[in-house]
Amino acid sequence: MPQTSQSPSIGHNSDDLTIEVDIKLFNSIGKFSGPAGPFQKLTLPVGSTIGDIINQLHLPLKEIFLVMKNGRDISSGIVGGPINLNVEIEDGDAIAFSGPVPFSWGYGAPVV
């Protein structure tokens, strides 16, 4: 059976399947939302990842300080650190991206 780019658990006939996710862009990331606005729905191929969303929305990695999937932090654990681009998303997921929050470490304020 030929290998596809899709997850092996999805099946060989999943190339045309799509998922719909809610995207939320907060704080300084909101300025990259374009005409669609900071709250939008995306339709993506099955097996898409956080990296695919970032690429599709043209979000600059250096501006992303927090990534949440269904309310849970899936960032690297280091504020402003590398983003785990390989986290796979599923139909109905809510994905939120945030830049630094005012008066936080991302703005140079000490965190106590």
Stockholm file with secondary structure:
# STOCKHOLM 1.0

chainA/1-112         MPQTSQSPSIGHNSDDLTIEVDIKLFNSIGKFSGPAGPFQKLTLPVGSTIGDIINQLHLPLKEIFLVMKNGRDISSGIVGGPINLNVEIEDGDAIAFSGPVPFSWGYGAPVV
#=GR chainA/1-112 SS CCCCSSCTTTCTTCTTCEEEEEEEEEGGGGGGCGGGCSEEEEEEETTCBHHHHHHHHTCCGGGCCEEEETTEECSCSSTTCCCCTTCBCCTTCEEEEECCCTTSGGGTCCCC
#=GC SS_cons         CCCCSSCTTTCTTCTTCEEEEEEEEEGGGGGGCGGGCSEEEEEEETTCBHHHHHHHHTCCGGGCCEEEETTEECSCSSTTCCCCTTCBCCTTCEEEEECCCTTSGGGTCCCC
//
